[in-house]
Amino acid sequence: MLRDLGTHSHCGPATTDPRGQVALAQVGAAGADSASVHFYQSEGAAAGDLTGTLRATSSEDIDPWFHWTSDGYRGLAENNQGPGVPRIVVETFDRSGRPTAVGNNFGIAAVPDGHGGSALLELTVAQAHPVQPGPVKLSRMDDRGQYGASTLLDDSAASMLLVNWGTGHVLVLATGSAETRGRWFDESCRPLTAWFPVAGNIDSRAAALRLLVDGTMALSDGTRWVATFRDADARTSPPPAWLTSRPGTRLATIRGGRGYALLPDGRGDAFDIVAADGTSCGSASVPKSTPAAGTARQPTRLDVGQDGTLLQMENATGDRLGFGIHCALRWWPAAVR
């Protein structure tokens, strides 16, 4: 499938929900970190546009600021309701992009829990007029945007999290200082461990946490894989060799949990495939694009959606296109399911 998307500041990333609906986030159209989202059916038909503007808080993964739920999507949205309210909130949308629920704190990150809901970090509002921040809160949220279990955290630097879809346990990372720290919480947001040291100074915007098929979590600092975390264990382990030998990659689970795609960080048509145990299965590549006469296309990003759809963003250039960066999205439904 191919969609030409016009001029934007930054092309991508893209994802799908488990049913194959494509969601394309285009970053920078209304500010450096702002994002708009457009939806397409798997076969290519337009399916709507997200109402409002999202805030892109990560350059590596889309999940911490926009992800699927069992009834639609959830993201960190810009809130322009006026003074005395959080500027960035966790907002829930239906599958055509219409808002259905709005969180009541300042959104930091929200990730899927694997069962249609989310785990999220929010900065609470201690005072509304003028706005005074309170502690960071870890919460669970269902697919309708209703809050569940929550707990206030004693580290204001908490900025990243990931859910083990098998156990429901949540790993929270506090970043932005000389020593990044981690802590595990159960499915009811009760602490399972104390805070423990993770790595040096990790930039949450460049970093990524990914869940491996055995329930281990892997941390990338944006250039290399730096640590892994066993479920509810208050310590880190070195990443496996199959990850450390592929720095500068992004990780996606494919083939129903039987393997991984190691996606290039930036330009490229090819990606490595490894089995769940890290054994190399070779590489694969997407077909070269065939741009219209007088234009050229440069691939900028590969992504894998929740249903195994392979998605590629390209920058299109040429005199006939006019000024600006022109984006083109290609996708192959369920190609690596």
C-alpha positions as CSV (number, residue, x, y, z in Angstrom):
1,M,0.0,0.0,0.0
2,L,1.2,3.6,-0.7
3,R,-0.1,6.9,0.6
4,D,1.4,10.3,-0.3
5,L,1.0,12.6,2.6
6,G,2.2,16.0,1.6
7,T,4.5,18.4,3.4
8,H,5.5,18.0,7.0
9,S,8.5,18.7,9.2
10,H,9.2,15.0,10.0
11,C,7.9,11.8,8.5
12,G,6.8,9.0,10.8
13,P,6.7,6.9,12.8
14,A,3.8,4.5,12.0
15,T,2.1,1.6,13.8
16,T,-1.0,-0.6,13.6
17,D,-3.5,-1.9,16.0
18,P,-3.9,-5.7,16.4
19,R,-6.6,-5.7,13.7
20,G,-4.3,-4.1,11.2
21,Q,-5.5,-0.5,11.1
22,V,-2.6,1.8,10.2
23,A,-1.8,4.9,12.4
24,L,0.7,7.3,11.0
25,A,2.2,10.0,13.3
26,Q,3.7,13.0,11.6
27,V,5.9,15.0,13.9
28,G,6.7,18.7,13.7
29,A,3.8,20.2,11.8
30,A,2.7,22.5,14.7
31,G,5.9,22.6,16.7
32,A,9.1,20.7,17.3
33,D,7.5,17.9,19.3
34,S,3.9,18.1,18.1
35,A,2.4,15.2,16.2
36,S,-0.7,14.6,14.2
37,V,-2.1,11.1,13.5
38,H,-3.8,9.8,10.4
39,F,-5.6,6.4,10.2
40,Y,-5.9,4.0,7.3
41,Q,-7.6,0.7,6.8
42,S,-5.2,-2.2,6.1
43,E,-6.2,-2.1,2.4
44,G,-5.4,1.6,2.1
45,A,-8.7,3.5,2.6
46,A,-8.6,6.6,4.8
47,A,-10.2,5.9,8.2
48,G,-10.0,9.3,9.9
49,D,-7.7,11.8,11.6
50,L,-7.0,12.2,15.3
51,T,-8.7,15.2,16.8
52,G,-6.1,17.4,18.5
53,T,-2.4,17.3,18.7
54,L,-0.1,14.8,20.4
55,R,3.2,15.5,22.1
56,A,6.0,13.2,20.9
57,T,8.2,12.5,23.9
58,S,10.4,9.8,22.3
59,S,12.3,9.7,19.1
60,E,12.9,5.9,19.2
61,D,9.5,4.4,20.0
62,I,6.0,5.5,19.4
63,D,4.4,3.5,22.3
64,P,5.3,5.9,25.2
65,W,3.3,8.7,23.6
66,F,0.8,6.9,21.3
67,H,-0.5,3.3,21.4
68,W,-3.5,1.0,20.7
69,T,-6.1,0.0,23.2
70,S,-8.8,-2.6,22.8
71,D,-11.3,0.1,21.8
72,G,-9.1,2.6,20.0
73,Y,-5.9,4.5,20.9
74,R,-4.3,6.5,23.7
75,G,-1.7,9.2,23.6
76,L,-0.1,12.2,25.3
77,A,-2.2,15.1,23.9
78,E,-1.8,18.9,24.1
79,N,-4.5,20.4,26.2
80,N,-5.6,23.9,25.4
81,Q,-8.5,24.3,27.8
82,G,-6.9,27.3,29.5
83,P,-4.8,28.2,32.6
84,G,-5.0,26.0,35.7
85,V,-5.1,22.7,33.8
86,P,-2.3,20.4,32.7
87,R,-0.9,21.3,29.3
88,I,-0.1,17.7,28.3
89,V,-2.6,15.0,29.3
90,V,-3.3,11.3,28.7
91,E,-6.1,11.2,26.2
92,T,-8.1,8.3,24.9
93,F,-9.5,8.1,21.3
94,D,-11.8,5.9,19.3
95,R,-10.5,4.1,16.1
96,S,-11.4,7.1,14.0
97,G,-9.5,9.6,16.2
98,R,-12.3,11.2,18.2
99,P,-11.5,11.8,21.8
100,T,-13.5,9.8,24.4
101,A,-11.7,10.4,27.7
102,V,-9.1,12.9,29.2
103,G,-6.8,12.3,32.1
104,N,-6.6,14.8,34.9
105,N,-2.8,15.1,35.4
106,F,0.2,16.1,33.4
107,G,1.1,13.2,31.2
108,I,4.7,11.8,31.1
109,A,4.4,8.4,29.4
110,A,1.7,5.8,28.7
111,V,2.4,2.3,27.4
112,P,0.1,-0.7,26.5
113,D,-0.4,-3.4,29.1
114,G,-1.0,-6.1,26.4
115,H,-4.7,-6.6,27.4
116,G,-6.2,-3.5,25.8
117,G,-5.4,-1.0,28.6
118,S,-2.4,1.0,29.7
119,A,0.1,1.8,32.5
120,L,1.0,5.4,32.8
121,L,3.2,8.0,34.5
122,E,1.7,11.4,35.3
123,L,2.8,14.4,37.2
124,T,0.1,15.2,39.6
125,V,-1.3,18.8,40.1
126,A,-1.0,19.9,43.7
127,Q,-2.4,23.3,43.1
128,A,-4.4,24.6,40.2
129,H,-4.1,28.4,40.4
130,P,-1.3,28.9,39.8
131,V,-0.4,25.4,38.8
132,Q,1.9,23.7,41.2
133,P,3.2,20.2,40.5
134,G,2.9,17.4,42.9
135,P,4.5,13.9,43.0
136,V,4.7,11.6,40.0
137,K,1.9,8.9,40.0
138,L,2.0,5.4,38.4
139,S,-1.5,4.3,37.4
140,R,-3.4,1.7,35.4
141,M,-6.1,2.7,32.9
142,D,-8.6,0.6,31.1
143,D,-9.6,0.9,27.4
144,R,-12.3,3.5,28.2
145,G,-9.9,5.8,29.9
146,Q,-11.0,5.0,33.4
147,Y,-8.3,5.0,36.1
148,G,-7.6,1.8,38.1
149,A,-4.9,1.1,40.7
150,S,-2.4,3.8,41.3
151,T,0.5,4.9,43.6
152,L,2.5,8.0,44.2
153,L,6.2,7.7,43.5
154,D,9.0,9.0,45.7
155,D,11.2,9.9,42.7
156,S,10.2,12.9,40.6
157,A,12.6,11.8,37.8
158,A,10.4,8.8,36.8
159,S,10.0,9.1,33.1
160,M,9.9,5.7,31.4
161,L,7.9,2.5,32.0
162,L,7.1,-0.8,30.4
163,V,4.6,-3.6,31.3
164,N,5.4,-7.3,31.3
165,W,2.4,-8.5,29.3
166,G,2.7,-12.0,30.9
167,T,2.7,-11.0,34.6
168,G,1.3,-7.5,34.5
169,H,4.4,-6.2,36.4
170,V,5.6,-2.7,35.6
171,L,9.2,-1.5,35.4
172,V,9.6,2.2,36.1
173,L,12.9,4.0,35.2
174,A,13.9,7.4,36.7
175,T,16.2,9.1,34.3
176,G,17.9,12.4,33.7
177,S,20.4,12.2,36.6
178,A,24.0,10.8,36.8
179,E,22.6,7.4,37.8
180,T,19.4,6.0,36.2
181,R,17.3,4.0,38.7
182,G,14.7,1.3,38.3
183,R,11.9,-0.1,40.4
184,W,9.4,-2.9,39.9
185,F,5.6,-2.7,40.7
186,D,2.9,-5.3,40.5
187,E,-0.3,-5.2,38.5
188,S,-1.9,-3.2,41.3
189,C,0.9,-0.6,41.4
190,R,2.3,-1.9,44.7
191,P,6.1,-1.9,44.9
192,L,7.8,-5.3,44.3
193,T,11.4,-4.0,44.8
194,A,13.3,-1.0,46.1
195,W,14.9,1.4,43.7
196,F,18.0,0.0,42.2
197,P,20.8,1.3,40.0
198,V,20.5,0.8,36.2
199,A,23.0,2.6,34.2
200,G,24.6,6.0,33.7
201,N,22.6,9.1,32.6
202,I,19.9,7.8,30.2
203,D,18.1,10.3,28.0
204,S,14.4,9.1,28.0
205,R,13.8,10.8,24.6
206,A,16.5,8.8,22.9
207,A,16.1,5.6,25.0
208,A,13.8,2.6,24.5
209,L,12.5,-0.2,26.6
210,R,11.4,-3.4,24.8
211,L,9.8,-6.6,26.0
212,L,11.4,-9.8,25.0
213,V,9.4,-13.0,24.5
214,D,10.6,-14.6,27.7
215,G,9.4,-11.6,29.8
216,T,12.9,-10.0,30.0
217,M,13.1,-6.3,29.2
218,A,15.9,-4.8,27.2
219,L,17.1,-1.1,27.5
220,S,18.6,0.8,24.6
221,D,20.2,4.3,25.2
222,G,19.5,5.1,21.5
223,T,22.8,4.1,20.2
224,R,23.4,0.7,21.9
225,W,21.7,-1.9,24.0
226,V,22.9,-1.3,27.6
227,A,21.0,-3.6,30.0
228,T,18.3,-6.2,30.5
229,F,15.9,-6.7,33.4
230,R,14.4,-10.0,34.6
231,D,10.9,-9.8,35.9
232,A,10.7,-8.3,39.4
233,D,14.4,-8.6,39.9
234,A,16.1,-5.6,41.5
235,R,19.2,-5.7,39.4
236,T,20.3,-5.5,35.7
237,S,22.1,-8.0,33.5
238,P,24.2,-7.5,30.4
239,P,22.3,-7.6,27.1
240,P,22.6,-10.9,25.1
241,A,25.3,-11.0,22.4
242,W,22.7,-10.9,19.6
243,L,21.6,-7.5,20.8
244,T,25.0,-6.0,21.7
245,S,26.3,-7.0,18.3
246,R,23.6,-4.9,16.6
247,P,23.9,-1.4,18.1
248,G,21.7,1.4,16.8
249,T,18.8,-0.9,16.1
250,R,15.2,-1.0,17.2
251,L,13.5,-4.2,18.2
252,A,10.1,-5.6,17.2
253,T,8.6,-9.0,18.1
254,I,7.3,-10.9,15.0
255,R,6.0,-14.3,14.0
256,G,3.6,-14.6,16.9
257,G,6.5,-14.3,19.4
258,R,8.8,-16.8,17.6
259,G,11.3,-14.1,16.6
260,Y,12.4,-10.5,16.3
261,A,13.0,-8.0,13.7
262,L,16.1,-5.7,14.3
263,L,15.1,-2.5,12.5
264,P,17.7,0.0,11.3
265,D,17.9,3.3,13.2
266,G,17.3,5.6,10.3
267,R,17.7,5.0,6.6
268,G,17.6,1.6,5.1
269,D,15.5,-1.0,3.4
270,A,16.9,-4.1,5.1
271,F,16.5,-5.6,8.6
272,D,17.9,-8.6,10.5
273,I,15.6,-11.4,11.7
274,V,16.6,-13.5,14.7
275,A,14.8,-16.4,16.5
276,A,13.5,-16.0,20.0
277,D,16.8,-17.4,21.4
278,G,18.8,-15.0,19.3
279,T,19.9,-17.3,16.5
280,S,20.3,-15.4,13.3
281,C,17.7,-16.2,10.6
282,G,19.3,-13.9,8.1
283,S,18.0,-10.6,6.8
284,A,15.1,-9.3,4.8
285,S,14.4,-6.1,2.9
286,V,11.4,-4.3,1.5
287,P,11.1,-3.7,-2.3
288,K,12.6,-0.6,-3.7
289,S,10.1,2.2,-4.3
290,T,9.4,3.5,-7.8
291,P,9.0,7.2,-7.6
292,A,7.2,9.3,-10.2
293,A,9.2,10.9,-12.9
294,G,11.1,13.9,-11.7
295,T,11.1,12.9,-8.0
296,A,13.3,10.8,-5.7
297,R,12.5,8.9,-2.5
298,Q,14.8,8.3,0.4
299,P,13.7,5.7,3.1
300,T,13.8,7.2,6.6
301,R,12.3,4.6,8.9
302,L,11.0,1.0,9.1
303,D,8.4,0.0,11.7
304,V,6.4,-3.2,12.6
305,G,2.8,-2.9,13.7
306,Q,0.9,-4.9,16.3
307,D,-0.5,-7.3,13.7
308,G,2.9,-7.8,11.9
309,T,2.4,-5.1,9.2
310,L,5.7,-3.8,7.9
311,L,5.7,0.0,7.4
312,Q,8.2,2.2,5.7
313,M,8.4,6.0,5.7
314,E,10.2,7.9,2.9
315,N,11.1,11.5,2.2
316,A,10.1,12.5,-1.3
317,T,12.0,15.3,-3.2
318,G,11.8,16.9,-6.6
319,D,11.0,20.2,-8.3
320,R,7.4,19.1,-9.1
321,L,6.7,18.5,-5.4
322,G,7.5,22.1,-4.4
323,F,8.9,23.3,-1.1
324,G,9.3,21.2,2.1
325,I,9.7,17.6,3.1
326,H,7.1,15.4,1.4
327,C,6.3,12.1,3.1
328,A,5.3,8.9,1.6
329,L,4.1,5.8,3.6
330,R,4.3,2.3,2.2
331,W,3.1,-0.8,4.1
332,W,2.7,-4.5,3.6
333,P,-0.2,-5.9,5.7
334,A,0.8,-8.7,8.2
335,A,4.1,-9.3,6.3
336,V,5.9,-10.5,9.4
337,R,3.0,-11.8,11.5
